[in-house]
Amino acid sequence: MIRINLLGQARPKASKQAVPLEATVQILFLTVAVALAAVVLGVTYFQQKRELDNTNKKILALRAEKQSLQQIKVDVDRFQSEKAVLQQRIDVIETLQKNRSGAQQLLQMVADTVVRVDSVWLTSLTREGDSLTIEGEAGSIDAIANFLTEMKRSGYFDQIELKDAKENDLVPSVQTFQFSMTASVAGSSGNSSPATAQPTGSKQPVAAPVSAATRGGRI
């Protein structure tokens, strides 16, 4: 249907309804809240991401340090093993040196004692731990007794005991006596002195059988 305006007046426009002020404020607050939330979330995200990156860097650094420390530990263990081997060698060398020095000192002590007695010479000197077995020849029984006395007076020996003494015919034209005796190194008492340390229970000759072609108390 067609409508015609016969009055010639403009048609009034429909009036718009005004939006309430309270609703406008609520929308504004909501927009601001959403914007602030977005800002907070963005800042929090970047902070967490930065902390995560730093943590990952620290983990990588710690892993590298762990590998380095493991290599150092391997080197230290190897050095400790080499040190133990070297220390063992040093101990063996020191023990051998002490044993050699002890044997030399023991021979010197015996020699110092024999030289003060006439008509006595030794044919064998054997050491077993701290015990000594001495065999020799003498021109008389008195010479053997004098040798035992000098052994006691020397202060080098303890527990001196004559095991056997008998006449022999080593030299047909001269009367001689063969004797055997035992003694121990003075001051040992179960613990060898540093100069005479030997493995306990190991029988070891201090030297090859000692003999002399002349008398007068010389070895």
Buried (B, 14 or more C-beta within 10 A) or exposed (E): EEEEEEEEEEEEEEEEEEEEEEEEEEEEEEEEEEEEEEEEEEEEEEEEEEEEEEEEEEEEEEEEEEEEEEEEEEEEEEEEEEEEEEEEEEEEEEEEEBBEBBBEBBBEBBBEBBBBBBBBBBBBBBBBBBBBBBBBBBBBEEBBBBBBBBBBEBEBBBEBEBEEBEEEEEEEEEEBBBBBBBBBBBBBEEEBBEBBBBEEEEEEEBBEEBEBEEBEBEB
